[in-house]
Amino acid sequence: MIEGYDAVKYYRPTNLDDALKLLAGDPDARCISGGASLVAMMNADLVQPSALVSLKAIAELQGIRSFPDGLIVGAMTKHQIVANDSRFTGGLEVIRSAAANIGHPAIRAVGTIGGSISLADPSADYPAALVAAEARIEIASHRGRRFVPAHEFFITYYTTALEPDEMVVAVHLAAPPGASVSAYRKVGRTEGDFATASVAFCGAFSGGQCTFARVAVGGCGDTPVRSAEANALLVGASPNSASVARAAEALVGACDPVDDVRGSADYRRLLVRRLLPRVFAQASQKAAN
Ligand SMILES: Cc1cc2nc3c(=O)[nH]c(=O)nc-3n(C[C@H](O)[C@H](O)[C@H](O)COP(=O)(O)OP(=O)(O)OC[C@H]3O[C@@H](n4cnc5c(N)ncnc54)[C@H](O)[C@@H]3O)c2cc1C
């Protein structure tokens, strides 16, 4: 080692227990999934981990498992795997759609769901979709396992409910009530950019009218934005109802967007007003087919 420089240790455990022991033994160690963001952050000196714990060789973290009551997505599942998996149907299609909207093919081939949500960029695609789908995040440490609802997992900008010795193991998606539908729309500055604003919708329709609705907005606050008022206004609505515009206003009222390189706060509010009717109509159309 060159004098005056600290070497970053690199571990590649083959089971979860060993990975959790490594994290417990060093508060400055970090998991590395695809490295899509972490390596760039290290290059920019934004983080200086003492050790990297690669999750690549841990079988438990890989892939998507079906259960009668839903899907479990392992933390190391890459965006392209989710984007191409036909099991994400109905109310869970929103997850597949969010994955397909992430970056461009090279990013989707490297980035993982565990890495994306642990980074907790509020303009990322998964967070709003997972909140709308009422996902639960499975977290492990050497102290045991716990589950956190997606809307409680995201605390603020780049901050999650994870303690330093914890890692995301999987995302649990319960199959929403029968005949549910979902849709996701994002507006970014360019193809492959993070969202200036995004809206995720999960719900159901009967006779053209919405019977339940869960909406979440990305890119318009420090965490995915929810509004119980907007959800309530959508129930009983059809795509042309005036209450859809009222729901969009309620959603805009719950947002706290910033002015940044991706757009002004006012532009983001405008996007939410435009995107909610679109995802609602898209979901309604899916229900009718
Ligand atoms: C050019 C570019 C464009 C992008 N565009 C988009 C976009 O449009 N939309 C979008 O949503 N995302 C976008 N991303 C983000 C990308 O999709 C990745 O999801 C994200 O960078 C995380 O990458 P990763 O999975 O390789 O995690 P890493 O980079 O390996 O890790 C990211 C962070 O999460 C921690 N971590 C990783 N795995 C776990 C775990 N299981 N448990 C606990 N902590 C963990 C790491 O310690 C690190 O702090 C883009 C990234 C790049 C580089």
The ligand as an ORCA input file, in Angstrom:
! r2SCAN-3c Opt
* xyz 0 1
  C     -26.261      7.602    -16.105
  C     -27.291      7.119    -15.105
  C     -28.644      7.314    -15.384
  C     -29.604      6.872    -14.475
  N     -30.918      7.101    -14.756
  C     -31.855      6.694    -13.865
  C     -33.246      6.920    -14.120
  O     -33.663      7.473    -15.141
  N     -34.131      6.482    -13.175
  C     -33.731      5.845    -12.031
  O     -34.573      5.461    -11.221
  N     -32.426      5.606    -11.776
  C     -31.490      6.022    -12.665
  N     -30.172      5.765    -12.398
  C     -29.818      5.026    -11.158
  C     -29.604      3.534    -11.455
  O     -30.757      3.023    -12.028
  C     -29.326      2.608    -10.233
  O     -30.508      2.071     -9.740
  C     -28.757      3.247     -9.093
  O     -27.648      3.965     -9.567
  C     -28.303      2.198     -8.071
  O     -27.338      1.417     -8.695
  P     -26.878      0.013     -8.150
  O     -28.028     -0.881     -8.003
  O     -25.746     -0.431     -8.981
  O     -26.412      0.356     -6.645
  P     -24.946      0.780     -6.157
  O     -24.433      1.886     -6.989
  O     -24.100     -0.425     -6.008
  O     -25.326      1.316     -4.693
  C     -26.077      2.489     -4.525
  C     -26.202      2.775     -3.013
  O     -27.048      1.814     -2.392
  C     -26.319      1.046     -1.407
  N     -26.790     -0.316     -1.585
  C     -26.721     -1.068     -2.723
  N     -27.394     -2.209     -2.548
  C     -27.896     -2.199     -1.284
  C     -28.686     -3.105     -0.516
  N     -29.151     -4.256     -1.024
  N     -29.004     -2.770      0.753
  C     -28.563     -1.585      1.283
  N     -27.819     -0.694      0.612
  C     -27.497     -1.000     -0.667
  C     -24.865      1.270     -1.705
  O     -24.063      1.143     -0.541
  C     -24.879      2.700     -2.244
  O     -24.940      3.601     -1.176
  C     -29.196      6.197    -13.277
  C     -27.845      5.992    -13.014
  C     -26.895      6.447    -13.908
  C     -25.429      6.183    -13.582
*
